[in-house]
Amino acid sequence: MDYSRLIAERQWNLPDKGELESRREETYIDDIIQKDHLQRKLLEQLDGIRTVFDGGAGCGRFSILLARRGCRVTHFDISQPMIDKARELAAQAGVLDRMTFVKGALEDLSAFPDRAFDLVISFDAPVSYTYPRQKEVIGELVRIAAKRVMLSVSSRLGTLPYLANPIQKNQFILDEQSEDPFVRWCVENRERMVDRFTFDPRRAEQVLSDGLMGGAEEIAEYERGGAPWCITYTFLPDELTSILAGYGVKDIELSGPGAYGRTVPREVLVRIMRDPQQREAFLDFCYRFDSNPYVCGMGKDNLLAVGRLEVPR
């Protein structure tokens, strides 16, 4: 049974997903840093781009941006609540006429012909939630791209520090008084999470070895009727480069959004984010630092790859 897909469908189709996901940059500093990095990279790739496929497009953070830039965008997502929210936001932005909304899973892109889109993007790691078919899914995303491809996947080296930090998300809460359910949980359970934490070297070694976060426990929770977090495959930088190159992608560049930001304590991050001048300078420096290939593997959550394809003459 394809548990990864079933778990992902249930998790992302929770009724409040659309509203919560659309507000992440109002809630979490790491999302601000990551989305800013992705936007900067994306806007650098738009020369000659008219059609775009956004796989795992969520609430339209990037599909709407691209439509506002004049692109025709296919907004593809597994979650109906997030598609509904994206439609609402696209209508507010006045770009519904340049967007097509499709509900589906990345594991099946058979409806789209080869080289159907100038640019194919898939951000915030939906590829990593397609285990054990993640390599095949990358191949399909490349197949439908004509000029450029941009993928962000879960980073193995970036994920491993989480196994020694049960309160890592607390560092990036912008407002601890927020009514966001996960913010409330993080704040209220901080001390308990620290007190009960024990580092498990065997688990860390296992993730370092096979890259897999989740499995049996998530399947059991799903079978009980719950909506666990998605089973996640995490990539090493050389691995992602090799897979893309194997599918014919050229000039691959990697970056690690959030690598610099994760070194800064919350108290300082909040002060920076609340000062417009500091915030702009900080995000600019984060982008430069996180684009350095020597730190790409230590992005906060994602490993971003950008590459091009040969256009047939």
Beta strands, then each sheet from edge to edge (+ up, - down):
strand 1: 51-55
strand 2: 72-77
strand 3: 99-103
strand 4: 117-122
strand 5: 145-154
strand 6: 212-213
strand 7: 232-233
strand 8: 250-255
strand 9: 302-308
sheet 1: 3+ 2+ 1+ 4+ 5+ 9- 8+
sheet 2: 6+ 7-
end
